[in-house]
């Protein structure tokens, strides 16, 4: 199984996403959103989920 490691820049982005979401919709929503984001990243790393095709 592949190990998922977030770069320092990614961790900063995730922290900012959390802060923004918490400010707009509350702590519960921020936690749900970040946990879902983490779960999706882990699934992509484990190759149990495919990324969406680019619209570009």
C-alpha positions as CSV (number, residue, x, y, z in Angstrom):
1,X,0.0,0.0,0.0
2,X,1.3,3.5,-0.9
3,X,1.8,5.9,1.9
4,X,0.2,9.3,1.4
5,X,2.4,12.2,2.4
6,X,1.2,15.8,2.1
7,X,3.7,18.5,1.2
8,X,4.0,21.4,3.5
9,X,2.3,23.6,0.9
10,X,-0.6,21.1,0.7
11,X,-0.9,21.1,4.5
12,X,-1.1,24.9,4.5
13,X,-3.8,24.7,1.8
14,X,-5.8,22.2,3.8
15,X,-5.5,24.4,6.9
16,X,-6.8,27.4,5.0
17,X,-9.7,25.4,3.5
18,X,-10.6,24.2,7.0
19,X,-10.4,27.8,8.4
20,X,-12.6,29.2,5.6
21,X,-15.1,26.4,5.9
22,X,-15.3,26.7,9.6
23,X,-15.9,30.5,9.4
24,X,-18.6,30.1,6.8
25,X,-20.4,27.0,7.8
26,X,-19.1,25.9,11.2
27,X,-16.7,23.4,12.8
28,X,-18.8,20.3,12.0
29,X,-18.9,21.1,8.3
30,X,-15.2,22.0,8.2
31,X,-14.3,18.6,9.8
32,X,-16.6,16.7,7.5
33,X,-15.1,18.4,4.5
34,X,-11.5,17.9,5.5
35,X,-12.0,14.3,6.5
36,X,-13.7,13.6,3.1
37,X,-10.9,15.3,1.3
38,X,-8.3,13.2,3.2
39,X,-10.3,10.0,2.5
40,X,-10.4,10.8,-1.2
41,X,-6.7,11.5,-1.3
42,X,-6.0,8.2,0.5
43,X,-8.3,6.3,-1.9
44,X,-6.5,7.9,-4.9
45,X,-3.1,6.9,-3.4
46,X,-4.3,3.4,-2.8
47,X,-5.7,3.3,-6.4
48,X,-9.2,2.4,-5.1
49,X,-10.6,5.6,-6.6
50,X,-10.1,7.3,-10.0
51,X,-9.7,11.0,-10.5
52,X,-12.4,12.8,-12.5
53,X,-11.4,13.5,-16.1
54,X,-10.4,17.1,-16.8
55,X,-12.9,19.2,-18.5
56,X,-10.2,21.3,-20.2
